């Protein structure tokens, strides 16, 4: 198995279950084939020029401003909220796979890290989708809600496309910026769910605990490789991050931050103070 090529095959796969399975197989293979990893990554394999990820026909993709806001106090509202996070996690599978196949000549540990992230994002997606499907059933016993039941936006993937030619910009503006916002948003979502205090809400809080724990590690991986690349290329990380934000028209970070989670993920106090200005 050539790992970057295998990651590409998982990336372009449109079937949800098959994409999840391929991500798991990729991780399992990389975990038990450490000796072959370096040679596998460095081998020259012709990759077809498809840069868009494989996605199912649903959900419909709309602009962020058109995504409806719903109350978490109703089943439909709860389902819509879970669906939006489910969509983020599905995108995150593709983002991690893209980080593996797209960028050549990185250290072996870089590829191991993002292969593991892809596997964990697939696990998060499965947790959320299973929860979504269990919320309510139709008369024939089929789930009322599933991934694709609500429209979603493609903001996360848009930045991935913008940074397709620059691995440093990718590390800076996807894991360290867009995915790191999840560290700030998750506790706020959990607070709303706790107020709802339904069995479904309590279950969702527990799922989000797992996701938050793992996402701290994913953002830490982005931080590690961003700083590694800055050191390699002679950039001052904080100043260069601001330069990349402007260059790629990235969303500006807004305080307040979940400082505890961000510090665990590799941000420094000084960096968070600078980012919040």
MOQUIKA-V643987 format. One record per backbone hydrogen bond with DSSP energy under -1.0 kcal/mol. CO is the residue of the C=O (numbers start at 1). NH is the residue of the N-H. Records with the same first field share a line. If there is no record, write none. Layout:
BEGIN
CO=NH, NH
END
This chain:
BEGIN
2=6
3=7
4=8
5=9
6=10
7=11
8=12
11=54
15=19
16=20
17=21
18=22
19=23
20=24
21=25
22=26
23=27
24=28
25=29
26=30
27=31
28=32
36=40
37=41
38=42
39=43
48=50
60=152
63=66
64=67
71=74
74=78
75=79
76=80
77=81
78=82
79=83
80=84
81=85
82=86
83=87
84=88
85=89
86=90
87=91
88=92
89=93
90=94
91=95
92=96
93=97
94=98
95=99
96=100
97=101
98=102
107=111
108=112
109=113
110=114
111=115
112=116
113=117
114=118
115=119
116=120
117=121
118=122
119=123
120=124
121=125
122=126
123=127
124=128
125=129
126=130
127=131
128=132
129=133
130=134
132=135
136=144
138=141
142=138
146=149
152=62
154=158
155=159
156=160
157=161
158=162
159=163
161=164
163=166
166=170
167=171
168=172
169=173
170=174
171=176
173=178
174=179
177=181
179=182
180=183
181=185
182=186
185=189
186=190
187=191
188=192
189=193
190=194
191=195
192=196
193=197
198=202
199=203
200=204
201=205
202=206
203=207
204=208
205=209
206=210
207=211
208=212
209=213
210=214
211=215
212=216
214=218
215=219
216=220
217=221
218=222
219=223
220=224
221=225
222=226
223=227
224=228
225=229
226=230
227=231
228=232
229=233
230=235
236=240
237=241
238=242
239=243
240=244
241=245
242=246
243=247
244=248
245=250
257=259
258=262
259=263
260=264
261=265
262=267
263=266
268=272
269=273
270=274
271=275
272=276
274=277
END
